[in-house]
Amino acid sequence: MQRIIRNRFLVFSALAFSAILLNTNTVHAQGDLLVTPRRVIFEGSKMSQELTLANTGSDTSRYSVSFVQYRMTEYGAFEQIEVPDSGQFFADKYLRFFPRTVTLAPNEAQVVRMQFRKMPDMHAGEYRSHVYFRAVPDEKPLGEEAVKDTNTIGIKLVPIFGITIPIIIRVGDLKSTIEITDLKLDTRTDTVPTLALNFQRKGDISVYGDLIVNWDSGNGQSVEVGIVRGIAVYTPNKSRHFVLQLRKLNGVDYNRGKLVVRFQAPNEQKAEVYAEKEFPIQ
C-alpha cells in the first residue's frame, strides 16, 4: 500500500474505512459524517425513505452515494462481493436515489431521497444491498504542490472515510425465528469473563436486535452483566457465532447461579423478545 529518480512523483494512496453498524443508534457517524437512519426496510406499502446526511466537521466535504454488495460470514464479518451467494438477492436494481453527490458545508445537512420500485420479476423473499456514502478527497493538481527535493519519491496518504448502511426490501408474507444455542462461559482468572454462543436463524428474513445477559444468583438477585446492541444475522446465513465480554461487578459470582441470555428487538422498538436461553453455571 523504490528506486531513486530525477523527477518527483506524488503517489496518492487511499485508505478506505467502511462502517457496518454495530450499534442501534438511529444516527451513525464516521469521520465528520452523520447519517440517519442507520438501516432502511421497505415492506408492506412503504415505497420511499429520506436519509439525512450531516457534516459535523470544520471543513466543507463532498460525498458520493453508491451501492455495494456484502456477504456476512458466520463470525459477523462483511466481505464485498459482486455475485450473490445462493439464496441471497441484491436490492440495488429496484432502488433509486437522488442526489448521487452531496456537498456539505460545516454543520450543514442534506436529505438523500430513496425510492423502491417494485418490478414484475420480483418474487417473494428478502433483497439486500448497502448504500455507500464515500468522502471524496479534495486533491490539488500535481503542479500546485511545492517541490523541495527532486531526487525522492513523495508519498501522500489521503484517508477516505465512508459509511455503509443496509437497505432491505421484503416482498411477500415472510417470517423468521431465531434460537440461541451452544453457550460456553470462559471465566479464566487471567481474562475478562466471556460468553460464546450461536444464533440459529430459520425462515425468510434477516434478524436484527440487541443481546442482553443477566446473572441470576438463584435467590432473587438479578444483575445485567452484558449488552450488545445491533446484532444482525443476514440472509442467507443460517447461523452466526458471537462472543461477548461480561462485566466484572461486585457481588457477581460466575461460579454459581445462572446466566439468562435474551435476544430482543432493538431498543427503539417495542421490547419483543426473539429468543431466550438460561445457562446454569456449574
Buried (B, 14 or more C-beta within 10 A) or exposed (E): EEEEEEEBEEEEEEEEEBBBBEEBBEEBBBBBBBBBBBBBBBBEEEEEBEBEBBBBBEEEBBBBBBBBBBBBEBEBEBEEEEEBEEEBBBBBEBBEBEEEEBEBEEEBBBEBEBEBEEEEEBEEBBBBBBBBBBBEBEEEEEEEEEEEEEEEBEEEEEEBBBBBBBBBBBBEEBEBEBBBEEBEBBBEEEEEBBBEBBBBBEBBBBBBBBBBBBBBBEEEEEBEBBBBBBBBBBBBBEEBEBEBBBBEEEEBEBEEBBBBBBBBBBBEEEEEEBBEBEBEBE
